[in-house]
Amino acid sequence: MVERAAEIGFLLLVVAGIPAMSWLTAQDPQLRTLPRVSLYLSAAASEWLFVALGLAAVRVARLGAGELGFRPVSFLTLAGWTMLLAAVSAAGLGLLLVLERWGWWPEETELVYLLMPKTRSEKIWAVALVAPTAALAEEFLYRGYLFAIIGRTLHSTTAAWALSSAAFGLAHSYQRPSGMVRAALLGALLAWPVARMGSLYPSMASHLLIDAVAFGWLGPRMLKPRDWGSA
């Protein structure tokens, strides 16, 4: 009974609680007054708090490491999947940024601009803190815990793939519908090796590389210039 309650409780937090908190946070006018590094530290702290709660739920629910996707793969397999996923996602993100500059894709939200680094120091913080935190925390939450729980409950890898990707999209509610669709598609791409091999490591490695490139190079150079977000 306790195990089931832990599963359901944390499932609701990931599927509904995180999207709600994401949206509410984006509405806070004080965000525009905070230094960008403070935003990075706050975002990282929040994600690690969710990981801690997730680990507690895993312990209560007695999920094994293998069920969560912590299964070793060879170096060549890891490198191959990482390069493939990173290349596909970087190409897709670059295309969307080009379309945005041409007015063919909805503009990014203010919070996205606020999070995008502008100085060398901010890029270092984003690449060294935000990117690895997102890679480890979000992959554990969505492609690890959520994928495992849905797959075990519905006895369907396809359902786990689709629903965990949709939940990942909802978690990016601060980016409005276009951003949620983009995140859901990225989630589906990152879930590919989990569904194929049952391993989370290629997803984590590629997520890290994707975010590092987005923060360190692609986003600052290709986002359509705006007047806000100068903090």
N, C-alpha and C positions, 0 to 999 in steps of 0.2 A: 504493500500500500504506500509506504514511504517512498520507495523507489519510483513508483508510477507518478506520485505527486511531484517529485523532484524533476522528472522528465517533462511533465506537462508545464510546470511552473517556469522552468528555464526556456522551454519551447515558446511559451507565450511572451517571455521577455525578449527573445531574439526576433520573433515574427512581428510582434506588435509594439512592445515596449521601446525597443531601440529606434524604430522608425518614428514613433511619437516624440521621443526625446530629441531625435535629430531635427525634426521639424520645429519643435518649440525652441531649441537652441538657436536655430537660424533666425528666429523672430526677435531675439534679444538685441536691442539697440546698443547695448554696451559693448558688443563684439567689435564694433567699428573703432572703439577707443583703446582697445588692447593692443600691445605690441604683438607682432606676428609670432615671435618666439613663444610668447605666453599662450597663444592659441595652439601652437604645436604641443606644448607641454600639457595643456588641458586635454587636448584630444587624445594624446598618448595615455595619460592617466586614466581617462574614461575607458579606453579600450582594454587596458590591462585589468581594470576593475571587472569588466565583463568576462575576461578570461578567468579571473580568480573565481567568480561565481560559476562559470562553466565547469571548471575543474572540480568544484564542490559538487555540482550536479552529477558529473561523471562518476565521482567517487560513490555517491549515494546510489546511483543507478547501476553501478558495477559494470560500466562499459570498459572493455579492454582497449589497450593502445592500438591493436590491429584493427579493431572495429572503427576507430576514429581516423584511420588512414595513416597511422605512424608505422608504415611498412617500408623497409629499406629497398632501394633500387640501385642498380649499378650506376657508376659515374657516367658512362656513356648514355644510358637511358635518361638519367637526370638532365644531363647537358642537352640532349636532343630535344626533349620535351620543353625544357626551359626556353631554348632558342626559338622553337616553333611557336609556342604560346606568346612569348614576348614580341616576336616579329609580327604576328597576326594582329595582336591588340594594339601595338604601336602604329601599325599601318591604318587600322580602323580609327584610332584616336586622331591621328594626323589628318585623315580625310574629313572627320567631323569638324576639326578646328578650321580647316580650309573652307568647308561649307559654311561655317559660322561667319567667317570673315566676309564671305560673299553674300551673306544674308539668306542662305538657303537652309540654315539650321538654327534653332532657337539659341539665343545668347546665354552664356553661363550666368549663374546667379551671383549676387554680390558676395556671398560667403566663399564661393570658389575663388574669386579674385582676392579676397582677404587672405586666403590660405596660400596663394601662390607667392613664392619667395621673390624678392626683388633685389636683394643684396647678396654678395658672396657668402656672408655669414649665415643669412637665412637659408640659402641653398644647402649649406652644410648641415644645418639643423634638420631641414626637411628630408634630406637624403639619408642622414645618419640616424635620425630618430623616427620621423613620421613613416617613412617607407618601410623599414623593417618591422615597426610596430603593427602597421596595417597588414603586412604580409603574414606575420605570425598569428596575430589575434583574429583577423577576419577569416583567414583560412581555417583556423581551428574552429571558430564559431559556425561558419556556414558550410564549408566543404568537409569539415570534420564532424562536429557534434550534430548539426542539423541534418546533414546528409545521412548520417548513420541512424539517427532516430526515425526519420521519415522512411528510410529504406527498410528498417527493421519492422516498423509498424505496418506499412502498406505492402511489404514484401515485393517492392518494385524499385529497381535502380533508376528506371526512367522517371518515376514519380519523384524520387529523391532528387534527381538531377533538375527537373523542372521547378519543383517547389522551393528548393534551396536557392536556386537562381532568382526566382521571383522575390523571395525574402531578402536577398542581397540587394536587389533593386529597390525595394521598399526602404531599406536602411539608408538609402541615399535620397530620402524625400526632400532634403534641403536643396537638392539640385533640380526640383520641379520634374514634371513628367518626362521630358526629354532626357534628363540626367538619370532618372530611374530606369528608363528603357536601356540606356547605354550601360549602366551598372549591371542590369540583369543579363544582358548579352555577354558582358565580361565575365560575370559569375558562371554562366553556362560554359564559356570557353575554359575557365579555370577548373571546372568540375570534370572536364573531359578525361584527364589522366586518372582522377579518382574513380570514375565509372569504369574505365578500361582496366586499371591495374590495382585499384584499391589503395593507392599511395597518395599521400598529401604532399610529399616533398617537392615534386615538380610544380605543383600549384603555388606553394610557398615561394620557391625560388623565382618563378616567373612573375609572381605578384610583386616581389621585391624589386625586380629589374624594371618592371613596367612603371611602378611608382617613382623609382629613382630617375628614370628617363623623363617622366612627366614633370616632376618637380625640378629637376636639375637642368633640363634643356627644352623639351618640347613645349610645355605650357607657357613659360615666360617668354618664349620667342614667337609663339603663334597665336596666343589669345588675342582677340580683338581688343585694341586699346580702349580703356574706359577712364572716366574721371574719378571714380570712387576707388576705395581700397588702397589709399596711399599710406596707411598706417605702417 
